[in-house]
């Protein structure tokens, strides 16, 4: 029906032997998706046809008969490593389809900046230019705290049926695999006794690494964004969220007691939404201290790269030119030369959006160092 007028769709369906009640149900579903601006998905079999993934494969993921993820770790720009649950290629392709067709037009709060095309960490940090006080908070285990039960309403709000919403939810969340005889009925599936294999004793969550996780996390956190924006506006503060990083700033007078009050109220609002603050990462930064938001130095009139970040990139560029790719990668603990090159490329791409002139100089030196080492560009 995606490319057919409604009357023609019904006529062709009847000619093909499809029951009138089935056609009317499909047409009504299409209208709901048209209103919400999403791709109609009528069933798991329909999703199989749309994505090219076999119905048996999709069914096995929904039933959680397998764990189609691989655990890897990636270096963070700020140091250390981040654990990533990478979907297997076929599931990743399906999730990318779901992201494009079902989650591309979510109604998010304007103070949410992560995982959205055309919005960046620089845009987020720039809203705090000129601040005297900063309050920085972190949502603990952000993706892991978002359960499948919190994801399910997102798909319902996007116009999908109860069953399809459940199946899309399962395709975008990860749950521990359990043998069939150890499973118990999932409370979300009590209305579907005809599909006992969908019952699962496992609580699913958003895997950090799935293409859909960022959009779904933003959708789940949108009510929190509204509550925190209301709180900040009432107190003359500026609020932003970038994934799990919450930042409040003030250009006026504030005391540490005032900041403690704000933190307490934020913690209650976060808990009310089913999430948790990482209290060990809460920071109150007073005037005259260095203000860093999302790894960027926020000054009185601009946002800059941290000097430590610039030095780190410069060391990579200089050392590769002086010592060679393999020696530097081994000395810095990279598991592969390609991984190190990708990491430095990513740092330079990030830097180009903050300090383009500095990034351009480093790019020239980096390209020369790689060429001297015989690395193809």
C-alpha positions, 0 to 999 in steps of 0.5 A: 500500500506504500505506493498505491492509492487506498481504493486500489490497494483494497481492490488488488487485495480482494483480487488476491484473495485477501479477506476484507477484514484483513484489508481494512485492518491493514488500511487502518494501520497504514493510516495510523502510520501516515499520521505519525509519519512512520513506515507501516509495518503490519507484522513480523513477516512484513518486516522480513519482506521490507528488510530482507532478513528471514522471518525465522531469523527475526522470530528467533531474535524476538523470542530471545533464542539467541544473543546476537551481539558481540562484546567489544571495547573502544577507546574514549576521547577522554581516556579509558575504554567504553564497552560496546555491545555490537549487533551482528551484521544482519540484526544491525541492518534491521535496526538501521531500517527501524531507525530510518523508518520508525524513529526518524521523526521522534518529538524530542526536547530541544535541549537534548543534543545527542544522536541527532543529525545536525546537532553536536556536543559543541552546540550543547556546550555553547549554551553554557557560554558566559556561565558563572556556575556549573552543575554537572550530573550523570545518569548511571548506566543510562542505556542499561537502565532503559528496560524493554517495558520503557521502550515498548510505549515509544513504538506504540506512540509511533503508531504501531499495533501492540504486537508489532510494537512488542516485536520491534521492542525485542529487536532493539533490546537485548536480554539474557538468553534463557532455555525454554523450560526456564522461561516465564510469561512476559507481562507484556505478552499476557494478551497474546497466549497464542504466541507462548514462545514470546514469553521470556523470564529476562528483562531486556535493555538497550544495548550500547552499540545498536543503531536504534539505542540512541534514538530510543534512549532520547525518546524515553528521556524526553519526559525527564527533559521537560521536567528538568527544563521546567525546573531550570527555567523556574530557577533561572538556569540553563539546562542541557542533556547530551545522552547521559550528561546533564548540565545546569548553569547559572550566570547569576548569583548562586551558592553551594547550598543552592546547587545542593538543592538543585541536585536534590530536586534533579535526583528526585525527578530522575528517579521518578522517570525510572532512572538513577543519578551517578552521584559520584560523578556530580560536580559543582563548579564555581566561578573562576574555576575551569568550566568543562562541558562534554570535554570542551572548555566553556569560556566567557565568549567561546568554546575551545578544546581542552589543552590536554586533548590537543596535546594528546593528538599532537603526541599521536601525530608527532610520534607516528611521524618519528617512530612509525605506526607499529611502534607507536600503536604498540607503545600506546596499547592499541590492539591494531594499527587500523584501530589507532588510525581510526581513533586519531582520525575521529579525534581530528574530525571532532576537533574540526568542529571546535577549532577548525584552524588547529585541526586543519594543521594537525590533519596536514601533519597527520597525512604526511606522517601516514604517507611517510609510513606507507599507510594508504589514505 
